[in-house]
Amino acid sequence: MKVAVLGAGVVGTSTAYFLAEDGHDVVVLDRQAGPGLETSFANGGQISACHAKPWAAPGIPLQAFMWTFQADAPLLFRPWRFDPALWSWGLKFLRNCTSEREHINMDRTLRVALYSRKVLKALRQKTNIQYDQQINGILHIYRTTPEFDVGRHTGEKLQKLGLSQDVLTPEDCVKVEPALAPAVKKGEITGGLMSCDDESGDARLFTDELAKLAATRGAKFKYGVSIKKLEHNGKQVTRIVTDQGDETPDAVVLSLGSYTPMLAKQLGLKVPIYPAKGYSITAEIENSEAAPTVSVTDETRFMVFTRLGNRLRVAGTAELAGWNTDLDPVRVEPLTKNVMSLFPKASSYKDINAWCGLRPATPDSVPIIGATPFENLFLNTGHGTLGWTMACGSGRVIADLISGRTPEIDVDGLGLERFGG
Ligand SMILES: Cc1cc2nc3c(=O)[nH]c(=O)nc-3n(C[C@H](O)[C@H](O)[C@H](O)COP(=O)(O)OP(=O)(O)OC[C@H]3O[C@@H](n4cnc5c(N)ncnc54)[C@H](O)[C@@H]3O)c2cc1C
């Protein structure tokens, strides 16, 4: 079958790889000059099933409101901005801020994330793909006792759903990650949670390498192609109109990240994805022993620290401010300040590469994976904060659906139909 995958981020590329493995005639279209050059470019690098807790939860609306006046807040949104897309997304988000919805959404996300970890492992064994990976877990650190208590409570919920985590004292944290010794000595860390089966690695490098593997299996990648329009006959998508000519595939997968809603709208589909802008900085490691080897999440400051070869990546912050990719120094500063405080000797931090990207966020933090009212159109998008974590699993699921196989996980509750659209 001829399948067009729209978007060559980590999600689209994973989908293309598994479709090519199944023997389909795959074409991938992307406006960039190569794979993984938008949101998949410089993310936090974590394969973190342990972060399956959705953003929407009881208490979050009040917390988010308190942050509205703080320019460097971890989550920034300004509801008074004229932005109907944000208001509509925000209302759906509010509906998900109950304990019951939080549990359902955590279960759905974790289902995909745990499966994805398994698929990634099998892929690594099969292909020996290299992407500065660290297969040694993720350590969450907490700076206050109340936050540590909340973290442990969430950990217990995740444990019931299949994710194991160990509770650590500050001293245990140093045993896991010796580079935290100065912070523990200063009494800055109250405790930690260790998710041993999680991993980390460079998502862009992975996407690049996986695109090559997909190409060796016959997938064609067409870059510098801007997709303008999707034509349909009411039942099927019939034509993809681009600035470089048209495609007429048998099946289409939309994996356009934060830009999915625009093209889906042409088909009358309402896809509730809103961009959650995030920032990262990357610094050269100059003193290896002072840099972390295990990926660390600072749960108090909402930041992740990941070693990628001889680079240290710090990522975090979220801003709901539309499809805007301007770099704001005010949002970069907390990342620099915190890495200099937590790992002061790892680098001189003189040359820092700052970057921002738009996480394709759904109101319930669950990706949108599955069929649509159009017989030959599939969605694999809306992975929000966990697109790298869930890419392999969701790519495998879409390939299974298109190939007529039953996916290995229950896909109930993952599709667009849950939004009634
Ligand atoms: C600061 C930050 C930190 C993060 N940290 C992590 C982390 O540690 N772990 C994790 O799992 N996730 C993390 N994420 C989230 C993760 O990066 C995203 O979920 C993921 O990259 C989304 O991948 P995607 O393929 O869906 O989208 P993208 O990578 O954005 O790919 C979409 C592609 O579609 C193309 N496109 C869009 N519109 C068109 C068009 N009209 N024509 C042609 N091409 C088009 C774009 O060029 C792009 O290449 C982080 C994100 C940010 C911003």
PDBQT file of the ligand as one rigid body, heavy atoms in Angstrom, charges set to zero:
ROOT
HETATM    1  C1  LIG A 501      11.604  22.029  25.821  1.00  0.00    +0.000 C 
HETATM    2  C2  LIG A 501      11.051  20.670  25.480  1.00  0.00    +0.000 A 
HETATM    3  C3  LIG A 501      11.475  19.556  26.196  1.00  0.00    +0.000 A 
HETATM    4  C4  LIG A 501      10.953  18.299  25.890  1.00  0.00    +0.000 A 
HETATM    5  N1  LIG A 501      11.451  17.205  26.549  1.00  0.00    +0.000 NA
HETATM    6  C5  LIG A 501      10.983  15.963  26.234  1.00  0.00    +0.000 A 
HETATM    7  C6  LIG A 501      11.521  14.815  26.868  1.00  0.00    +0.000 A 
HETATM    8  O1  LIG A 501      12.460  14.888  27.661  1.00  0.00    +0.000 OA
HETATM    9  N2  LIG A 501      10.974  13.604  26.564  1.00  0.00    +0.000 N 
HETATM   10  C7  LIG A 501       9.936  13.484  25.676  1.00  0.00    +0.000 A 
HETATM   11  O2  LIG A 501       9.456  12.362  25.474  1.00  0.00    +0.000 OA
HETATM   12  N3  LIG A 501       9.436  14.555  25.027  1.00  0.00    +0.000 NA
HETATM   13  C8  LIG A 501       9.934  15.790  25.286  1.00  0.00    +0.000 A 
HETATM   14  N4  LIG A 501       9.423  16.891  24.653  1.00  0.00    +0.000 N 
HETATM   15  C9  LIG A 501       8.293  16.713  23.726  1.00  0.00    +0.000 C 
HETATM   16  C10 LIG A 501       8.737  16.178  22.372  1.00  0.00    +0.000 C 
HETATM   17  O3  LIG A 501       9.882  16.888  21.925  1.00  0.00    +0.000 OA
HETATM   18  C11 LIG A 501       7.586  16.332  21.361  1.00  0.00    +0.000 C 
HETATM   19  O4  LIG A 501       6.433  15.709  21.876  1.00  0.00    +0.000 OA
HETATM   20  C12 LIG A 501       7.940  15.691  20.045  1.00  0.00    +0.000 C 
HETATM   21  O5  LIG A 501       9.124  16.235  19.525  1.00  0.00    +0.000 OA
HETATM   22  C13 LIG A 501       6.811  15.878  19.033  1.00  0.00    +0.000 C 
HETATM   23  O6  LIG A 501       7.207  15.210  17.874  1.00  0.00    +0.000 OA
HETATM   24  P1  LIG A 501       6.335  15.312  16.562  1.00  0.00    +0.000 P 
HETATM   25  O7  LIG A 501       6.992  14.450  15.560  1.00  0.00    +0.000 OA
HETATM   26  O8  LIG A 501       4.903  15.062  16.893  1.00  0.00    +0.000 OA
HETATM   27  O9  LIG A 501       6.408  16.865  16.155  1.00  0.00    +0.000 OA
HETATM   28  P2  LIG A 501       7.584  17.654  15.417  1.00  0.00    +0.000 P 
HETATM   29  O10 LIG A 501       8.906  17.183  15.843  1.00  0.00    +0.000 OA
HETATM   30  O11 LIG A 501       7.282  19.099  15.571  1.00  0.00    +0.000 OA
HETATM   31  O12 LIG A 501       7.387  17.212  13.908  1.00  0.00    +0.000 OA
HETATM   32  C14 LIG A 501       6.348  17.721  13.099  1.00  0.00    +0.000 C 
HETATM   33  C15 LIG A 501       6.913  17.917  11.723  1.00  0.00    +0.000 C 
HETATM   34  O13 LIG A 501       5.862  18.369  10.857  1.00  0.00    +0.000 OA
HETATM   35  C16 LIG A 501       6.417  19.264   9.929  1.00  0.00    +0.000 C 
HETATM   36  N5  LIG A 501       5.345  20.129   9.420  1.00  0.00    +0.000 N 
HETATM   37  C17 LIG A 501       4.409  20.804  10.132  1.00  0.00    +0.000 A 
HETATM   38  N6  LIG A 501       3.560  21.422   9.294  1.00  0.00    +0.000 NA
HETATM   39  C18 LIG A 501       3.964  21.158   8.035  1.00  0.00    +0.000 A 
HETATM   40  C19 LIG A 501       3.484  21.504   6.726  1.00  0.00    +0.000 A 
HETATM   41  N7  LIG A 501       2.375  22.249   6.552  1.00  0.00    +0.000 N 
HETATM   42  N8  LIG A 501       4.150  21.043   5.658  1.00  0.00    +0.000 NA
HETATM   43  C20 LIG A 501       5.248  20.255   5.793  1.00  0.00    +0.000 A 
HETATM   44  N9  LIG A 501       5.735  19.887   6.999  1.00  0.00    +0.000 NA
HETATM   45  C21 LIG A 501       5.101  20.336   8.106  1.00  0.00    +0.000 A 
HETATM   46  C22 LIG A 501       7.468  20.029  10.724  1.00  0.00    +0.000 C 
HETATM   47  O14 LIG A 501       8.477  20.546   9.875  1.00  0.00    +0.000 OA
HETATM   48  C23 LIG A 501       7.996  18.978  11.686  1.00  0.00    +0.000 C 
HETATM   49  O15 LIG A 501       9.209  18.395  11.234  1.00  0.00    +0.000 OA
HETATM   50  C24 LIG A 501       9.947  18.166  24.902  1.00  0.00    +0.000 A 
HETATM   51  C25 LIG A 501       9.543  19.284  24.165  1.00  0.00    +0.000 A 
HETATM   52  C26 LIG A 501      10.090  20.529  24.445  1.00  0.00    +0.000 A 
HETATM   53  C27 LIG A 501       9.646  21.713  23.652  1.00  0.00    +0.000 C 
ENDROOT
TORSDOF 0
